[in-house]
Amino acid sequence: VQLVESGGGLVQPGGSLRLSCAASGFTFRAYTMRWYRQAPGKGRELVADISSTSSMRNYADSVKGRFTISRDNAKNTVYLQMNSLRHPDSAVYYCHVPRFTSWGQGTHVTVSS
């Protein structure tokens, strides 16, 4: 299982970013996918998840209405569209497959003016 996150960067408060996670080594279309984040000095937090067919999506209360998770099973990729970013959204963002133990290297998001 390999997960490669990308799309992070420095953004001003109120700005937007779109994260991508390219997956390989398993049957992507069969599994729920999740995005987590970890801020400095804090534990890893579940941000959003999406079912294999995109029929169900769940979000942490802190990101509801601002973030959107989506997936393209033809491209083995899961996305996280992040709008109206705030300073507390600064973290390393990881995608994860609950069925497996592997983690990617993450992508850094910094919200700062």
MDAnalysis code that builds the backbone (N, CA, C; Angstrom):
import MDAnalysis as mda
import numpy as np

u = mda.Universe.empty(339, n_residues=113, atom_resindex=np.repeat(np.arange(113), 3), trajectory=True)
u.add_TopologyAttr("name", ["N", "CA", "C"] * 113)
u.add_TopologyAttr("resid", np.arange(1, 114))
u.add_TopologyAttr("resname", ["VAL", "GLN", "LEU", "VAL", "GLU", "SER", "GLY", "GLY", "GLY", "LEU", "VAL", "GLN", "PRO", "GLY", "GLY", "SER", "LEU", "ARG", "LEU", "SER", "CYS", "ALA", "ALA", "SER", "GLY", "PHE", "THR", "PHE", "ARG", "ALA", "TYR", "THR", "MET", "ARG", "TRP", "TYR", "ARG", "GLN", "ALA", "PRO", "GLY", "LYS", "GLY", "ARG", "GLU", "LEU", "VAL", "ALA", "ASP", "ILE", "SER", "SER", "THR", "SER", "SER", "MET", "ARG", "ASN", "TYR", "ALA", "ASP", "SER", "VAL", "LYS", "GLY", "ARG", "PHE", "THR", "ILE", "SER", "ARG", "ASP", "ASN", "ALA", "LYS", "ASN", "THR", "VAL", "TYR", "LEU", "GLN", "MET", "ASN", "SER", "LEU", "ARG", "HIS", "PRO", "ASP", "SER", "ALA", "VAL", "TYR", "TYR", "CYS", "HIS", "VAL", "PRO", "ARG", "PHE", "THR", "SER", "TRP", "GLY", "GLN", "GLY", "THR", "HIS", "VAL", "THR", "VAL", "SER", "SER"])
u.atoms.positions = np.array([
    [0.852, -1.189, 0.000],
    [0.000, 0.000, 0.000],
    [0.888, 1.240, 0.000],
    [0.626, 2.129, -0.946],
    [1.378, 3.391, -0.998],
    [0.398, 4.543, -1.120],
    [0.634, 5.561, -0.301],
    [-0.209, 6.757, -0.291],
    [0.704, 7.965, -0.420],
    [0.454, 8.805, -1.410],
    [1.292, 9.974, -1.649],
    [0.418, 11.220, -1.667],
    [0.572, 12.026, -0.615],
    [-0.202, 13.256, -0.493],
    [0.530, 14.419, -1.148],
    [-0.246, 15.364, -1.668],
    [0.329, 16.557, -2.282],
    [-0.697, 17.695, -2.232],
    [-0.222, 18.897, -2.547],
    [-1.124, 20.036, -2.638],
    [-1.068, 21.009, -1.487],
    [-0.294, 20.691, -0.457],
    [-0.196, 21.594, 0.669],
    [0.612, 22.831, 0.326],
    [0.664, 23.742, 1.282],
    [1.433, 24.965, 1.073],
    [1.061, 26.029, 2.070],
    [1.530, 27.245, 1.783],
    [1.245, 28.405, 2.626],
    [0.073, 29.167, 2.014],
    [-0.919, 29.463, 2.829],
    [-2.099, 30.171, 2.337],
    [-2.544, 31.177, 3.399],
    [-3.108, 32.269, 2.945],
    [-3.606, 33.277, 3.880],
    [-4.949, 32.843, 4.475],
    [-5.284, 33.344, 5.649],
    [-6.615, 33.047, 6.210],
    [-7.707, 33.422, 5.216],
    [-8.699, 32.538, 5.103],
    [-9.764, 32.745, 4.132],
    [-9.493, 32.137, 2.780],
    [-8.273, 31.685, 2.569],
    [-7.903, 31.115, 1.288],
    [-8.312, 29.659, 1.143],
    [-7.922, 29.077, 0.012],
    [-8.300, 27.699, -0.312],
    [-7.099, 26.888, -0.775],
    [-7.186, 25.610, -0.549],
    [-6.213, 24.649, -1.061],
    [-6.952, 23.373, -1.425],
    [-6.395, 22.642, -2.382],
    [-6.940, 21.335, -2.725],
    [-5.842, 20.297, -2.556],
    [-6.042, 19.385, -1.631],
    [-5.084, 18.314, -1.392],
    [-5.455, 17.101, -2.230],
    [-4.439, 16.366, -2.638],
    [-4.639, 15.127, -3.387],
    [-3.887, 14.002, -2.695],
    [-4.395, 12.802, -2.847],
    [-3.712, 11.616, -2.335],
    [-3.801, 10.534, -3.397],
    [-2.651, 10.194, -3.959],
    [-2.588, 9.131, -4.960],
    [-2.311, 7.812, -4.262],
    [-3.164, 6.839, -4.500],
    [-3.065, 5.549, -3.821],
    [-2.684, 4.444, -4.793],
    [-1.951, 3.462, -4.292],
    [-1.595, 2.307, -5.102],
    [-1.339, 1.116, -4.199],
    [-1.329, -0.070, -4.807],
    [-1.018, -1.278, -4.052],
    [-2.217, -2.000, -3.458],
    [-3.401, -1.481, -3.712],
    [-4.622, -2.134, -3.239],
    [-5.761, -1.724, -4.169],
    [-6.900, -2.366, -4.010],
    [-8.057, -2.081, -4.858],
    [-8.770, -0.846, -4.324],
    [-8.314, 0.295, -4.796],
    [-8.753, 1.581, -4.252],
    [-10.271, 1.699, -4.215],
    [-10.934, 1.317, -5.269],
    [-12.376, 1.546, -5.390],
    [-13.194, 0.750, -4.369],
    [-12.560, -0.173, -3.672],
    [-13.285, -1.026, -2.729],
    [-13.279, -0.497, -1.293],
    [-12.520, 0.546, -1.036],
    [-12.290, 0.938, 0.357],
    [-12.678, 2.378, 0.674],
    [-13.190, 2.554, 1.898],
    [-13.351, 3.880, 2.467],
    [-11.980, 4.533, 2.595],
    [-11.949, 5.829, 2.348],
    [-10.716, 6.606, 2.496],
    [-10.928, 7.727, 3.510],
    [-9.863, 8.085, 4.195],
    [-9.951, 9.126, 5.212],
    [-8.833, 10.151, 5.055],
    [-9.124, 11.366, 5.474],
    [-8.099, 12.400, 5.656],
    [-7.980, 12.678, 7.155],
    [-6.735, 12.702, 7.632],
    [-6.406, 13.081, 9.000],
    [-5.506, 14.316, 8.939],
    [-5.357, 14.941, 10.083],
    [-4.366, 16.003, 10.197],
    [-3.742, 15.955, 11.591],
    [-2.526, 16.472, 11.654],
    [-1.814, 16.538, 12.927],
    [-1.089, 17.866, 13.024],
    [-1.504, 18.661, 14.004],
    [-0.864, 19.943, 14.252],
    [0.301, 19.724, 15.218],
    [1.278, 20.623, 15.224],
    [2.432, 20.482, 16.117],
    [2.000, 20.326, 17.564],
    [2.502, 19.293, 18.232],
    [2.204, 19.092, 19.635],
    [0.840, 18.495, 19.927],
    [0.114, 18.115, 18.882],
    [-1.228, 17.557, 19.064],
    [-1.331, 16.174, 18.447],
    [-2.370, 15.464, 18.817],
    [-2.606, 14.144, 18.261],
    [-3.192, 14.206, 16.870],
    [-3.237, 13.070, 16.216],
    [-3.792, 13.007, 14.872],
    [-5.313, 13.065, 14.945],
    [-5.894, 13.912, 14.117],
    [-7.347, 14.162, 14.140],
    [-7.987, 13.707, 12.839],
    [-9.080, 12.982, 12.919],
    [-9.817, 12.607, 11.722],
    [-10.566, 13.826, 11.191],
    [-10.335, 14.153, 9.944],
    [-10.934, 15.334, 9.323],
    [-12.180, 14.963, 8.514],
    [-12.064, 13.931, 7.689],
    [-13.181, 13.556, 6.823],
    [-12.977, 12.140, 6.314],
    [-14.078, 11.487, 5.975],
    [-13.956, 10.198, 5.297],
    [-15.030, 10.084, 4.219],
    [-14.777, 9.161, 3.298],
    [-15.662, 8.967, 2.158],
    [-15.754, 7.481, 1.864],
    [-16.958, 7.007, 1.637],
    [-17.154, 5.585, 1.349],
    [-16.632, 5.246, -0.040],
    [-16.563, 3.978, -0.328],
    [-15.962, 3.508, -1.575],
    [-16.672, 4.046, -2.820],
    [-17.989, 4.229, -2.720],
    [-18.754, 4.719, -3.878],
    [-19.095, 6.201, -3.773],
    [-18.542, 6.866, -2.786],
    [-18.805, 8.288, -2.520],
    [-20.221, 8.552, -2.025],
    [-20.951, 7.506, -1.663],
    [-22.340, 7.693, -1.227],
    [-22.430, 8.265, 0.182],
    [-21.387, 8.087, 0.972],
    [-21.389, 8.606, 2.338],
    [-20.108, 9.394, 2.590],
    [-20.285, 10.562, 3.171],
    [-19.144, 11.422, 3.525],
    [-19.400, 11.966, 4.930],
    [-18.362, 11.987, 5.721],
    [-18.467, 12.496, 7.083],
    [-17.340, 13.483, 7.340],
    [-17.651, 14.458, 8.194],
    [-16.668, 15.514, 8.467],
    [-16.582, 15.791, 9.963],
    [-15.410, 16.189, 10.397],
    [-15.258, 16.704, 11.750],
    [-16.042, 18.007, 11.866],
    [-16.578, 18.244, 13.058],
    [-17.365, 19.466, 13.252],
    [-16.561, 20.721, 12.900],
    [-15.279, 20.667, 13.145],
    [-14.429, 21.844, 12.945],
    [-14.269, 22.231, 11.475],
    [-14.594, 21.316, 10.558],
    [-14.400, 21.618, 9.134],
    [-15.690, 21.564, 8.324],
    [-16.796, 21.201, 8.964],
    [-18.065, 21.100, 8.243],
    [-18.432, 22.419, 7.580],
    [-18.846, 22.337, 6.324],
    [-19.224, 23.521, 5.574],
    [-18.056, 24.237, 4.920],
    [-16.840, 23.837, 5.260],
    [-15.642, 24.474, 4.669],
    [-14.824, 23.505, 3.834],
    [-14.782, 22.234, 4.230],
    [-13.987, 21.220, 3.531],
    [-14.921, 20.256, 2.800],
    [-14.430, 19.746, 1.674],
    [-15.172, 18.742, 0.911],
    [-14.232, 17.617, 0.505],
    [-14.595, 16.396, 0.867],
    [-13.812, 15.232, 0.457],
    [-14.463, 14.632, -0.790],
    [-13.631, 14.187, -1.702],
    [-14.129, 13.542, -2.919],
    [-13.102, 12.507, -3.374],
    [-13.485, 11.708, -4.344],
    [-12.566, 10.683, -4.845],
    [-12.847, 10.434, -6.317],
    [-11.816, 9.953, -7.002],
    [-11.934, 9.539, -8.395],
    [-11.397, 8.114, -8.464],
    [-12.285, 7.157, -8.504],
    [-11.853, 5.770, -8.472],
    [-11.121, 5.356, -9.758],
    [-11.345, 6.069, -10.834],
    [-10.624, 5.779, -12.075],
    [-9.163, 6.216, -11.969],
    [-8.895, 7.185, -11.106],
    [-7.532, 7.705, -10.956],
    [-6.889, 7.257, -9.639],
    [-7.603, 6.447, -8.849],
    [-7.075, 5.997, -7.545],
    [-6.624, 7.171, -6.689],
    [-7.438, 8.199, -6.666],
    [-7.065, 9.426, -5.968],
    [-8.221, 9.930, -5.117],
    [-7.887, 10.401, -3.926],
    [-8.849, 11.051, -3.047],
    [-8.410, 12.494, -2.849],
    [-9.380, 13.386, -2.743],
    [-9.106, 14.818, -2.660],
    [-9.698, 15.413, -1.385],
    [-9.149, 16.544, -0.985],
    [-9.731, 17.330, 0.087],
    [-9.693, 18.791, -0.342],
    [-10.852, 19.328, -0.676],
    [-10.964, 20.740, -1.007],
    [-11.186, 21.506, 0.276],
    [-10.294, 22.448, 0.559],
    [-10.347, 23.197, 1.807],
    [-10.572, 24.670, 1.486],
    [-11.693, 25.194, 1.932],
    [-12.031, 26.600, 1.717],
    [-12.110, 27.324, 3.057],
    [-12.096, 28.642, 2.989],
    [-12.207, 29.468, 4.196],
    [-11.240, 29.007, 5.280],
    [-9.999, 28.821, 4.898],
    [-8.998, 28.287, 5.829],
    [-8.723, 29.228, 6.981],
    [-8.453, 28.645, 8.126],
    [-8.201, 29.379, 9.365],
    [-6.865, 28.948, 9.940],
    [-6.320, 29.756, 10.834],
    [-5.052, 29.404, 11.459],
    [-5.072, 28.007, 12.090],
    [-6.127, 27.604, 12.816],
    [-6.125, 26.255, 13.424],
    [-6.120, 25.102, 12.423],
    [-6.324, 25.398, 11.138],
    [-6.265, 24.344, 10.120],
    [-4.819, 23.984, 9.756],
    [-3.864, 24.762, 10.238],
    [-2.456, 24.484, 9.966],
    [-2.072, 23.142, 10.574],
    [-1.542, 22.257, 9.751],
    [-1.205, 20.907, 10.209],
    [-0.565, 20.148, 9.057],
    [-0.089, 18.960, 9.367],
    [0.282, 18.011, 8.323],
    [-0.946, 17.153, 8.054],
    [-1.310, 17.056, 6.786],
    [-2.500, 16.320, 6.386],
    [-2.092, 14.982, 5.760],
    [-2.778, 13.941, 6.199],
    [-2.491, 12.580, 5.738],
    [-3.767, 11.924, 5.210],
    [-3.625, 11.133, 4.165],
    [-4.735, 10.262, 3.801],
    [-4.444, 8.867, 4.368],
    [-5.499, 8.082, 4.506],
    [-5.348, 6.777, 5.148],
    [-6.471, 5.852, 4.720],
    [-6.136, 4.585, 4.631],
    [-7.133, 3.544, 4.356],
    [-7.362, 2.795, 5.661],
    [-8.539, 2.878, 6.245],
    [-8.758, 2.257, 7.557],
    [-8.425, 0.765, 7.605],
    [-8.516, 0.110, 6.463],
    [-8.295, -1.343, 6.429],
    [-6.817, -1.700, 6.599],
    [-5.922, -0.744, 6.316],
    [-4.488, -1.034, 6.335],
    [-3.761, -0.129, 7.325],
    [-2.507, -0.458, 7.618],
    [-1.737, 0.295, 8.603],
    [-0.842, 1.364, 7.994],
    [-0.699, 1.363, 6.679],
    [0.241, 2.279, 6.025],
    [-0.217, 3.728, 6.096],
    [0.765, 4.620, 6.188],
    [0.546, 6.058, 6.130],
    [1.509, 6.650, 5.111],
    [1.089, 7.722, 4.490],
    [1.979, 8.459, 3.604],
    [2.848, 9.417, 4.399],
    [3.587, 10.259, 3.659],
    [4.479, 11.219, 4.309],
    [3.747, 12.476, 4.741],
    [2.547, 12.653, 4.237],
    [1.749, 13.825, 4.576],
    [2.108, 15.032, 3.729],
    [1.241, 16.029, 3.784],
    [1.494, 17.295, 3.103],
    [1.201, 18.425, 4.081],
    [2.107, 19.406, 4.129],
    [2.027, 20.475, 5.123],
    [1.106, 21.593, 4.649],
    [0.225, 22.006, 5.523],
    [-0.637, 23.151, 5.269],
    [-0.368, 24.189, 6.358],
    [-0.026, 25.395, 5.931],
    [0.210, 26.488, 6.866],
    [-0.707, 27.647, 6.497],
    [-1.527, 28.051, 7.444],
    [-2.428, 29.175, 7.236],
    [-1.867, 30.352, 8.029],
    [-1.420, 31.350, 7.310],
    [-0.767, 32.479, 7.961],
    [-0.843, 33.714, 7.084],
    [-0.957, 34.862, 7.731],
    [-0.944, 36.113, 6.992],
    [0.465, 36.705, 6.966],
])
